[in-house]
Amino acid sequence: MADINLSRITKCFGDYRALNQVSLDISDGEFVALLGPSGCGKTTLLRLMAGFEEPGEGQISIGGQVVADPAKGVMVSPEDRNLGIVFQSYALWPHMSVSRNVGYPLEVRGMNRADRDRRISEALDIVALGPYADRSPAELSGGQRQRVALARCLVMEPRAVLLDEPLANLDVHLRETMQQAFLDFHRRTGATMIYVTHDQAEAMAMADRIAVMDKGHIRQMAAPETLYREPADHMVAGFVGAGSVLPITGVEVENGGTCSVKLGDTRIAARVCPKLASSGHINGQAGLCLRPEDVWVEDEAPLRGKVEDCVYLGGRFRLSVRIDDEHTLPVYANRRARVGEPVGLKVADGWVFDRLAGEVA
Amino acid sequence: MQATGRLRGALPGIMTRSTGNRSSDRLLYWLLLPVFVISILPIVRLAFEGVFVGGVPSLDYFRDVLGSGATWQATANSLYTAGLGTIISLLIGGAFAFLVALTDVRAKAALVFCFMIPMMIPPQITALSWVQLTGPSSALLNAFGMAPPMGSPQPLYSAEGIALLLGIQHASIVFLTLRANLRMIPREQIEAARLAGARGGRLWWQIILPLTSPGLIAGTAMAFVTALGNFGIPAMLGIPANYPTLPTLIYQKLAGFGPSVLGEVSVLAMLIGAIAICGVAIHHRLLANRDYRLMGMVGRPLDIRLGARRSLVETVLWAALIAILVVPLMALIATSLVPAFGVKLDFTNFSFDAFNQVLFVQPSTIRAFHNSFLLSVGAAVMLVLVCLPLAYVMVRKPSKLTKLINLLIEVPYALPGVVLAIACILLFIKIPVIEISLYGTLGIIFIAYLARFLVIALRPVMNSFTQLDPALEEAAQACGAGLGRRLRDVLLPLAAPSAAAGALLVFLTAFNELTVSALLWSAGNETLGVLIFNLDDSGDTVLASAVAVLVVLVVIALMSCFQLASRRLPKGVVPWQT
């Protein structure tokens, strides 16, 4: 197992800049998710680590060994990097049995038959597919196929496991089971894992840290709860969690990282990003990120609004409530509301940040 | 050789552009060199011959050839027969494709199998069997007393006769392209049209026909170019009628005057090439304006119910097959059984003497079987070995060079076989540098086959590499497998079915090919195609028919083997079962 360091990586496809000066440090044994909308460069980043793509600029090192550095002419080919990879399409070889698929890395390394068989059966047991060793991949379900792919990684004791949207082809129920399987795998092996996904729930459920990417940049790299509570910019706030970002004025910074914000006809208390608080232009660029669980309906509350929409989510309702011409708030409620019904809202928490940050780059 | 030097110079620059950065990857690029030498150099050499007179650039040959009335007569004849033939192919092949692919007629597999046979039977045999069917000396018609009186003209020795047989010969091309297109039409698009109220003729005319227009256009273009280059049919029908087309004009010039007319022939070859390229260009132009990407679920075949008319449609289809396939073959068999040409055949006097002659007595026929078998198996095996790595390079490591090669390897197949044969003679009659002549050996036919059939072997393999998920290879790479191992363990097993399909097509096409070998054969190095043509030409029609019957039997037997094995073979191996 090893740590992975990427420093100022740039990758272009023709004129298109897929990655722009990206730096990323992943420690040994960490589970990192690369999260972002399609086309943000997350898969390119993964393929650069695997060695399927060569960076245009920058340096990649794995466990202290430089594996790619165009300036020095270093490029270690994928077959020499000892990294496991799991693809969205499973990439099992249809002409080989499950056990031969799993044992292929050992076959390539020239391991003798007895050791190989032992390792294969251990790996298949870990993913609970022991009885399926002699089947052909075509006879397995999607989830089972992905577990075979995982066992194929496991058997070669890779320095890290790269996963490229491994659950995107599976249905919702299977996804949760497989998430658990990946987490178990991570706990048992302590492998460094890098997980590419566009599904924020998946990333938050599994990763120690998440790198949110957009247009070839890493917008924020933090633990899931930090991303959710304290998004660094507008893109992260909008992409992670079902929240809304409102442009606001009349922010008054108080001590201890809190502030008071004018919302509708009232003021609410919120946390504020230290960087924004210390900058001079807080009232020009501030945005308020509200999460629906921090806002609830309270008939007597001074902040008034009209229900615009009401969706049942199972167990609770999500309302959008318009408080003035510009602002609509997401609210969870435990009763259905009529469209157009006037309600009072109580806001318990909010996060004020620089909504223009990162937009220039 | 000059061109080879240029290629060498171009290689490093193009290689650095690709993602391949290891020496093993670079090795693969050298595969392109023999491909270049075999498929492109001969054509370049031929063009060279036409524009140089005695080593000096000159347009004399152009002036001579283009100023001659015979050239334009042959061009007009070629255009007329190929054009009319294409219309006939389109009508027959189109009708079969629509009915088999879209409706609920029964016994589709048998229909398709029988419809593919005319394409697999060499054109000179088609011509021979039709000539045996019609005309005053037809053994079959005489047996029933239905033959026209002696001395009346053979109706097929005419422009329309040539066009009819070209049409029948190439109907399968239209059928195959169109059916592939029709199978890609998602059922939903037809169903949506029916829900919108379209029925009957409107459905066919406004929805199905426009959706299949890419297939129709492609099939028409292919049938036209193939008909233009066809040699067997105009040779067997046109030469007796004194009706020259461009390929037969070239053949007659060379056969009559020898190498002294190579310059003129080169210009004539360029003329055919230019017409063929015009055909392909029009096809690309027509296709470029259509972007009918088909959306929706593919794979559920459409079954338009014919209802009460089904039996009628089936009868018509089978009757058509009997007319274009069974009856001419019966005539061929009848001719091969008569004791002497022109004798009335009945149940008492038939004889297998001709078969005995060709199989056991005449050394030239036995030799021809042997040569054709050797050449076609050799070409199939060799081409598959070249095509697997070549297709890999072209699909996985595309560069400007591979794209150029991809276009250029079409040329030897698209050009008429006679032209390719001349090009090969010019280049290999005395190979530069090593000063060895391949002319007069089987070797020159073999090289010409490699050049001509490369595309047939390559396309299926390229298709299968294109469809292969790149992750399958990348997964092996992440497991530590280098290029050689990946090719051996992952890519070859997965591409094997399509390679087998390509090899089968090469074998069937090369086994009874005439156009290329017509000019390249020499005594002792006859091929089956040449043998049939020569026997018929010298009046041994009964022997020619016997050889033709044997060739057809071999072809049908081989096709049947693959048909029977198709259930056990992976999908896509049998070319007529997409």
Boltz contact constraints between the chains, C-beta under 6 A:
constraints:
  - contact:
      token1: [A, 52]
      token2: [B, 474]
      max_distance: 6.0
  - contact:
      token1: [A, 75]
      token2: [B, 21]
      max_distance: 6.0
  - contact:
      token1: [A, 77]
      token2: [B, 22]
      max_distance: 6.0
  - contact:
      token1: [A, 78]
      token2: [B, 477]
      max_distance: 6.0
  - contact:
      token1: [A, 78]
      token2: [B, 478]
      max_distance: 6.0
  - contact:
      token1: [A, 79]
      token2: [B, 477]
      max_distance: 6.0
  - contact:
      token1: [A, 79]
      token2: [B, 480]
      max_distance: 6.0
  - contact:
      token1: [A, 79]
      token2: [B, 481]
      max_distance: 6.0
  - contact:
      token1: [A, 79]
      token2: [B, 482]
      max_distance: 6.0
  - contact:
      token1: [A, 85]
      token2: [B, 478]
      max_distance: 6.0
  - contact:
      token1: [A, 87]
      token2: [B, 471]
      max_distance: 6.0
  - contact:
      token1: [A, 89]
      token2: [B, 469]
      max_distance: 6.0
  - contact:
      token1: [A, 89]
      token2: [B, 471]
      max_distance: 6.0
  - contact:
      token1: [A, 91]
      token2: [B, 471]
      max_distance: 6.0
  - contact:
      token1: [A, 91]
      token2: [B, 472]
      max_distance: 6.0
  - contact:
      token1: [A, 91]
      token2: [B, 475]
      max_distance: 6.0
  - contact:
      token1: [A, 93]
      token2: [B, 490]
      max_distance: 6.0
  - contact:
      token1: [A, 95]
      token2: [B, 493]
      max_distance: 6.0
  - contact:
      token1: [A, 104]
      token2: [B, 479]
      max_distance: 6.0
  - contact:
      token1: [A, 105]
      token2: [B, 479]
      max_distance: 6.0
  - contact:
      token1: [A, 105]
      token2: [B, 480]
      max_distance: 6.0
  - contact:
      token1: [A, 108]
      token2: [B, 479]
      max_distance: 6.0
  - contact:
      token1: [A, 108]
      token2: [B, 480]
      max_distance: 6.0
  - contact:
      token1: [A, 108]
      token2: [B, 481]
      max_distance: 6.0
